Amino acid sequence: MPHVSVAFRFIPMVPMVLAAIAILSAPVNAGALEALFAPKAKLWDRWTAHDPASTATIDHADWDRFLAAYVVPDRSGVNRVAYGRVTAADRQTLDAYIDRLAALPISDYSRPEQFAYWINLYNALTVQVVLDHYPVASIRDIDISPGLFADGPWSKSLLKIEGERVSLNDIEHRILRPIWRDPRIHYGVNCASIGCPNLLQSAFTAKNIDAKLDTAARDYVNHPRGWYAKEDGRIVVSSIYVWFKPDFGRSDADVIAHLKKYSTPERAAALEAADGIADDGYDWTLNDIANSS
């Protein structure tokens, strides 16, 4: 996996003094430095409301059909999206699906329904944003977030839910991560990039989400984007494990233990012999089918 210099998708605005510190600290590992600015899982209390007795379900069939039609695995195991092939009718259906989700009183649903709802909404919104600005080489080129140093679309409020303006960062870092505290969330949400875990070919539902997150975790961990071993025995990991290390544990050893959990026996054996984490990287190239070889 190539080591890519990363400018944050997550920062609405980085104070100039911190930017200066970052420049002066250039010799420090880039991923570790960037991790200082990664959003923490900071709970938005407003979204803790739920109804454990609710039996109501949410229909994700439109999103499921969209994914089946436009998400295509390439030979390397990376799921690509055929953004350039999306028809006007399917774009209208996608927009209507997002509007329908936004109109739901999501606080009245059960936790499992909410879990699938927020991940599907995040992914559908990401695809919608890319389509709004397509063609682009990277989602980071869609600089619509507020703030002088903002990068990408993640901090822009994109829709209103139960009267609240919500951004992609809100969904990931203020709702999903702090409420569910499940590291597999990082394998479920997709940032439209090659370095990211795959956008799946079918939608999450309350019934399938646990199994699908496990599958997504195994697919990523067993692909070089997740990690690969260097000749000296140390490993290079996806920057996800550096940016969000607290979600995977306190230390490199905890990250390696997480990787072992989802690795094949052969790759787990390589991790057993791993002498720490050497580096990290991430490829921000758009996960467009047009970029596949």
C-alpha positions in Angstrom: 0.0 0.0 0.0 1.5 3.3 -1.0 2.4 5.8 1.8 0.3 8.9 1.0 0.8 12.3 2.6 -2.6 13.0 4.1 -4.3 16.3 4.8 -7.2 15.8 7.1 -10.7 15.2 5.9 -12.0 15.8 9.4 -10.8 19.3 10.4 -13.3 22.2 10.0 -10.5 24.6 10.8 -7.0 24.1 12.1 -5.7 27.1 14.0 -2.7 28.7 12.4 -0.5 28.1 15.4 -1.1 24.4 15.3 -0.5 24.4 11.5 2.9 26.0 12.2 3.7 23.4 14.8 2.9 20.7 12.3 5.3 22.2 9.8 8.0 22.5 12.4 7.4 18.9 13.4 7.8 17.5 9.8 10.4 14.8 10.8 7.7 13.2 13.0 5.7 10.3 11.5 3.0 12.0 9.4 0.3 9.6 10.5 1.0 10.1 14.2 1.1 13.9 13.7 -2.2 13.9 11.8 -3.7 11.7 14.6 -3.4 14.7 16.9 -6.0 16.5 14.8 -8.3 13.5 14.2 -11.8 14.0 15.6 -12.4 12.4 18.9 -15.6 10.4 19.5 -17.5 13.2 21.2 -21.1 12.3 21.9 -24.0 14.4 20.7 -26.4 13.6 23.4 -29.4 14.6 21.2 -29.1 11.3 19.3 -29.0 8.9 22.3 -32.8 8.7 22.3 -34.2 5.4 21.0 -37.1 3.0 21.7 -35.9 -0.5 22.6 -39.5 -1.8 22.3 -39.9 -0.5 18.8 -40.5 -3.1 16.1 -40.7 -0.6 13.2 -38.3 -1.2 10.4 -36.6 1.1 7.8 -36.7 0.2 4.1 -33.3 0.4 2.5 -34.3 -1.3 -0.8 -33.6 1.7 -3.0 -30.0 2.0 -1.6 -29.6 -1.8 -1.9 -30.5 -1.6 -5.6 -28.2 1.3 -6.2 -25.3 -0.5 -4.6 -26.0 -3.7 -6.6 -26.1 -1.7 -9.8 -23.0 0.5 -9.4 -20.5 -1.0 -7.0 -18.1 -3.3 -8.8 -15.2 -5.3 -7.3 -11.9 -5.0 -9.3 -9.4 -7.8 -9.6 -7.4 -6.6 -6.6 -10.4 -6.8 -4.2 -11.2 -3.1 -4.2 -14.9 -2.2 -4.7 -15.2 0.6 -7.3 -18.2 2.8 -7.9 -19.3 3.5 -11.5 -20.1 7.2 -10.7 -20.0 8.1 -14.4 -22.7 5.5 -15.3 -25.3 6.6 -12.8 -28.5 7.3 -14.7 -30.7 10.4 -14.1 -33.5 8.1 -12.8 -31.2 6.3 -10.4 -29.8 9.6 -9.2 -33.3 10.8 -8.5 -34.0 7.6 -6.6 -30.9 8.1 -4.5 -31.8 11.7 -3.6 -35.3 10.6 -2.7 -34.0 7.8 -0.5 -31.8 10.2 1.4 -34.7 12.7 1.8 -36.9 9.9 3.1 -34.3 8.9 5.7 -33.9 12.5 6.7 -37.6 12.8 7.3 -37.9 9.8 9.6 -38.2 10.3 13.4 -35.2 8.2 13.9 -35.2 8.7 17.7 -38.3 6.5 17.8 -36.6 3.4 16.4 -34.6 0.6 18.1 -30.8 0.7 18.4 -30.3 -1.9 15.6 -32.5 0.0 13.2 -30.6 3.2 14.1 -27.2 1.6 13.6 -28.0 0.5 10.0 -29.8 3.8 9.3 -26.8 6.0 10.2 -24.2 3.9 8.3 -26.4 3.7 5.2 -27.1 7.4 5.4 -23.4 8.2 5.7 -22.5 6.2 2.7 -25.4 7.4 0.6 -24.6 11.0 1.4 -21.0 10.4 0.5 -22.0 9.0 -2.9 -24.4 11.9 -3.4 -21.7 14.5 -2.7 -19.3 12.8 -5.2 -22.0 12.7 -7.8 -22.7 16.4 -7.2 -19.1 17.3 -8.0 -18.1 14.5 -10.4 -15.7 14.1 -12.0 -13.0 14.6 -9.3 -9.7 12.8 -8.7 -10.3 12.6 -4.9 -13.1 13.4 -2.5 -10.6 15.7 -0.8 -11.0 18.0 -3.8 -14.6 18.7 -2.9 -13.8 21.6 -0.6 -17.2 22.6 0.6 -16.6 22.4 4.4 -16.6 25.7 6.3 -13.3 27.0 7.6 -10.1 28.5 6.1 -8.1 25.2 6.4 -11.1 22.9 5.7 -10.5 19.9 3.4 -13.2 17.9 1.7 -16.9 17.8 2.4 -17.0 16.2 5.8 -17.8 19.2 8.0 -20.5 20.8 5.8 -24.1 20.4 7.1 -25.8 18.4 4.4 -29.3 17.8 5.6 -31.7 18.3 8.5 -32.8 15.5 10.7 -35.4 16.0 13.4 -34.7 19.7 13.1 -30.9 19.4 13.5 -28.4 20.2 10.8 -26.1 17.2 10.3 -22.8 16.7 8.6 -20.8 13.6 7.7 -18.5 14.3 10.6 -21.5 14.5 12.9 -22.7 11.1 11.8 -19.4 9.4 12.2 -17.7 11.1 15.2 -20.7 12.4 17.2 -23.2 9.7 16.7 -21.9 6.3 15.4 -18.5 6.1 17.2 -19.6 7.4 20.6 -22.9 5.6 20.8 -22.0 2.2 19.5 -18.2 2.2 20.5 -17.6 -0.5 17.9 -14.3 -0.4 15.9 -16.1 -2.2 13.0 -17.8 1.1 12.3 -14.6 2.1 10.4 -15.2 -0.8 8.1 -18.8 0.2 7.5 -18.6 3.9 6.6 -17.0 4.6 3.3 -15.1 7.8 2.3 -15.1 7.2 -1.5 -11.4 6.4 -1.6 -9.2 3.5 -2.5 -7.6 3.4 0.9 -10.9 3.1 2.6 -12.7 -0.2 3.4 -15.0 -1.2 0.6 -18.4 0.3 0.0 -20.4 -2.9 0.1 -22.6 -4.2 -2.8 -25.7 -4.3 -0.5 -27.3 -2.2 2.2 -27.0 -2.7 5.9 -30.1 -3.7 7.8 -30.8 -4.2 11.5 -30.8 -8.0 10.8 -27.6 -8.2 8.8 -25.4 -5.5 10.2 -23.4 -7.5 12.7 -22.5 -10.2 10.1 -21.8 -7.6 7.4 -19.5 -5.6 9.6 -17.5 -8.8 10.4 -17.2 -9.6 6.7 -16.2 -6.0 5.9 -13.5 -6.2 8.7 -12.1 -9.4 7.4 -12.0 -8.2 3.8 -10.1 -5.0 4.7 -7.7 -6.6 7.3 -6.8 -9.3 4.8 -6.1 -6.8 2.0 -2.8 -4.9 1.7 -4.7 -1.7 2.3 -5.3 -2.9 5.8 -1.7 -3.9 6.5 1.3 -5.5 5.0 4.6 -6.8 6.4 8.0 -5.3 5.7 11.1 -7.4 5.3 12.3 -6.4 8.7 9.3 -8.0 10.3 7.5 -4.7 11.2 4.2 -3.9 9.6 2.7 -0.9 7.7 -0.9 -0.3 8.5 -3.7 1.8 7.2 -3.7 5.3 8.6 -7.2 4.5 10.0 -5.5 2.5 12.8 -3.3 5.6 13.7 -5.9 8.3 13.3 -8.4 6.4 15.4 -6.2 4.3 17.6 -8.4 4.8 20.7 -11.1 2.8 18.9 -8.8 -0.2 18.5 -7.0 0.0 21.8 -4.3 2.0 23.6 -1.2 0.8 21.9 0.3 -0.7 18.7 0.0 -4.1 20.4 -3.7 -3.6 20.7 -4.0 -2.6 17.0 -2.1 -5.8 16.1 -4.4 -7.9 18.3 -7.3 -6.4 16.5 -5.8 -7.2 13.1 -5.1 -10.8 14.3 -8.8 -11.2 15.2 -9.9 -10.7 11.6 -6.8 -12.1 9.7 -6.6 -15.4 8.0 -4.4 -18.0 9.8 -1.5 -17.3 7.5 -1.6 -13.5 8.0 -2.3 -13.9 11.7 1.0 -15.9 12.0 2.8 -13.0 10.3 1.3 -10.7 12.8 2.4 -12.9 15.6 6.0 -12.4 14.5 5.5 -8.6 13.8 8.0 -6.4 15.6 5.7 -3.4 16.0 4.2 -0.9 13.5 6.7 0.7 11.2 4.5 3.1 9.3 1.1 3.9 8.0 -0.4 5.1 4.7 -3.6 5.9 2.9 -4.6 6.3 -0.7 -7.1 9.1 -1.3 -7.7 8.4 -5.0 -11.4 8.3 -5.7 -12.8 4.8 -5.7 -14.1 5.3 -9.3 -14.4 2.4 -11.6 -12.7 4.7 -14.2 -9.5 4.5 -12.1 -9.3 0.7 -12.1 -6.8 -1.1 -14.3 
